[in-house]
Amino acid sequence: MVVSPESGLVMPPGVRPSPDAVTTRMGDEIVLVHLKTERMHVLNRTGARLWDLLCAGRDWAYIRGVMLREFDVTPEQLDAETEDLVRSLEQEQLISSDRQGAG
């Protein structure tokens, strides 16, 4: 796990979109489909922004800074919601991390 020194936010190392995830943008939202499970997930505007930054290969410090500047949210709220979203995306196999490859 990677702990962000600014926030204490705990994230899996090397998080990146799964090669089995395909995306479609619909306005401010992104629809994610996992090709193997055929499950669909919709990310709202903030989740979509996080996804875009993950796809661009940005690190957590950069992502957190961008999200805090672009959205009217407290650092604590951003950290909690980001951690929940990343946990959900990982559980649904829409993202992978170095941790998953290590086990």
TILUM-677672 format. One line per 5 residues: number of its first residue (from 1); their letters; for each residue x, y, z of N, C-alpha, C. Coordinates in pm, whole numbers, plus 50000, padded with zeros to 5 digits. Layout:
BEGIN
NUM	A	X,Y,Z,X,Y,Z,X,Y,Z | ...;
//
This chain:
BEGIN
1	MVVSP	50084,49882,50000,50000,50000,50000,50088,50124,50000 | 50040,50227,49936,50108,50355,49934,50028,50451,50020 | 50097,50519,50111,50032,50617,50197,50073,50755,50151 | 49974,50837,50117,50002,50974,50076,50045,51054,50198 | 50165,51114,50197,50212,51188,50314,50125,51309,50348;
6	ESGLV	50060,51369,50247,49977,51487,50274,49849,51449,50347 | 49798,51330,50321,49665,51297,50369,49655,51174,50456 | 49753,51087,50447,49741,50958,50514,49655,50861,50434 | 49612,50901,50314,49529,50818,50228,49607,50695,50186 | 49547,50580,50203,49613,50454,50171,49563,50405,50035;
11	MPPGV	49657,50383,49943,49624,50336,49809,49713,50219,49771 | 49661,50127,49691,49747,50020,49640,49855,50078,49551 | 49974,50019,49549,50081,50071,49463,50056,50040,49316 | 50100,50128,49229,50093,50103,49085,49953,50084,49031 | 49857,50163,49077,49719,50150,49030,49709,50197,48886;
16	RPSPD	49641,50116,48805,49619,50150,48665,49490,50084,48617 | 49427,50139,48513,49306,50077,48459,49335,49936,48409 | 49241,49847,48429,49254,49710,48381,49246,49708,48229 | 49324,49622,48164,49311,49609,48019,49175,49552,47978 | 49102,49494,48073,48970,49438,48045,48858,49540,48063;
21	AVTTR	48892,49665,48096,48792,49770,48115,48787,49858,47992 | 48666,49880,47941,48647,49974,47832,48558,50087,47882 | 48578,50205,47827,48505,50322,47876,48433,50393,47762 | 48323,50454,47801,48248,50541,47712,48209,50663,47791 | 48238,50779,47738,48200,50904,47805,48059,50940,47760;
26	MGDEI	47978,50977,47862,47840,51021,47836,47820,51149,47915 | 47850,51262,47849,47844,51390,47917,47954,51399,48020 | 47918,51429,48145,48016,51438,48254,48049,51302,48314 | 47975,51199,48277,47995,51068,48336,48074,50976,48243 | 48129,50871,48303,48196,50766,48227,48129,50635,48261;
31	VLVHL	48100,50557,48156,48047,50423,48174,48164,50327,48153 | 48188,50243,48253,48293,50143,48247,48228,50006,48228 | 48283,49927,48139,48236,49790,48119,48356,49698,48131 | 48341,49597,48216,48446,49495,48229,48415,49388,48126 | 48505,49366,48030,48479,49277,47918,48458,49132,47960;
36	KTERM	48524,49087,48064,48511,48947,48105,48387,48922,48190 | 48355,49015,48279,48239,48994,48366,48112,49052,48304 | 48128,49139,48204,48019,49209,48137,47939,49297,48233 | 48001,49334,48344,47936,49424,48440,47964,49568,48400 | 47862,49652,48417,47872,49793,48380,47870,49878,48507;
41	HVLNR	47949,49986,48506,47957,50079,48619,47958,50221,48564 | 47889,50309,48634,47883,50449,48592,47956,50533,48696 | 48050,50615,48648,48122,50707,48735,48065,50847,48714 | 48035,50915,48823,47987,51053,48814,48103,51144,48773 | 48079,51272,48771,48179,51368,48723,48311,51359,48797;
46	TGARL	48306,51348,48929,48431,51341,49005,48500,51206,48986 | 48422,51098,48984,48480,50967,48957,48540,50959,48819 | 48472,51024,48722,48522,51026,48585,48655,51102,48577 | 48667,51209,48653,48792,51285,48653,48905,51201,48711 | 48875,51130,48820,48975,51040,48879,49017,50936,48776;
51	WDLLC	48921,50878,48706,48951,50776,48605,49041,50834,48495 | 49008,50954,48448,49091,51019,48345,49235,51034,48392 | 49252,51076,48516,49388,51095,48570,49461,50962,48587 | 49388,50858,48627,49449,50725,48635,49494,50678,48496 | 49408,50698,48398,49442,50658,48260,49563,50733,48207;
56	AGRDW	49582,50856,48255,49697,50936,48214,49825,50895,48288 | 49814,50799,48380,49931,50751,48451,49979,50842,48562 | 49893,50928,48612,49932,51023,48718,49945,50954,48852 | 50035,51006,48936,50052,50950,49070,49951,51012,49166 | 49942,50955,49286,49838,50995,49381,49852,51139,49429;
61	AYIRG	49975,51184,49447,49993,51322,49491,49939,51418,49386 | 49967,51391,49260,49920,51477,49152,49767,51471,49143 | 49711,51350,49144,49566,51333,49135,49496,51408,49247 | 49544,51393,49368,49482,51458,49484,49485,51610,49468 | 49598,51664,49425,49610,51808,49407,49513,51861,49302;
66	VMLRE	49502,51791,49190,49410,51831,49084,49266,51826,49134 | 49230,51718,49200,49092,51702,49246,49056,51809,49349 | 49149,51842,49438,49121,51946,49538,49103,52083,49472 | 49178,52109,49365,49164,52237,49296,49035,52244,49214 | 48995,52133,49155,48883,52135,49061,48745,52117,49126;
71	FDVTP	48741,52060,49245,48612,52031,49307,48602,52098,49444 | 48481,52138,49478,48453,52201,49606,48434,52091,49710 | 48546,52044,49764,48544,51931,49856,48656,51949,49957 | 48635,51904,50080,48741,51910,50179,48842,51799,50151 | 48965,51817,50194,49064,51710,50175,49019,51578,50238;
76	EQLDA	48956,51585,50354,48912,51463,50422,48802,51392,50343 | 48710,51471,50289,48602,51412,50209,48657,51350,50081 | 48749,51421,50015,48811,51368,49894,48883,51237,49923 | 48961,51235,50030,49036,51115,50064,48944,50996,50089 | 48838,51018,50166,48745,50909,50199,48674,50858,50073;
81	ETEDL	48627,50951,49991,48554,50910,49870,48646,50845,49768 | 48769,50894,49757,48865,50835,49665,48900,50693,49708 | 48924,50676,49836,48958,50544,49886,48843,50446,49863 | 48719,50490,49886,48602,50404,49861,48591,50368,49714 | 48609,50466,49626,48597,50440,49482,48706,50344,49436;
86	VRSLE	48828,50368,49478,48938,50281,49436,48916,50138,49486 | 48869,50124,49608,48840,49991,49664,48733,49922,49578 | 48628,49995,49541,48521,49939,49459,48571,49901,49320 | 48648,49989,49257,48702,49960,49124,48795,49838,49128 | 48872,49827,49234,48962,49713,49248,48882,49584,49267;
91	QEQLI	48780,49589,49350,48695,49473,49375,48627,49426,49246 | 48587,49521,49163,48519,49488,49037,48618,49459,48924 | 48748,49457,48956,48855,49426,48861,48865,49527,48746 | 48823,49651,48774,48833,49756,48674,48968,49828,48680 | 49038,49812,48791,49174,49860,48803,49259,49744,48852;
96	SSDRQ	49386,49752,48824,49479,49655,48877,49591,49733,48946 | 49665,49663,49030,49774,49729,49101,49890,49633,49112 | 50005,49689,49148,50124,49606,49169,50098,49504,49279 | 50018,49540,49377,49986,49450,49487,49917,49324,49434 | 49828,49337,49337,49756,49221,49283,49852,49127,49212;
101	GAG	49953,49182,49145,50049,49099,49076,50145,49028,49169 | 50157,49080,49293,50253,49024,49388,50200,48901,49459 | 50069,48880,49458,50011,48772,49537,49987,48653,49460;
//
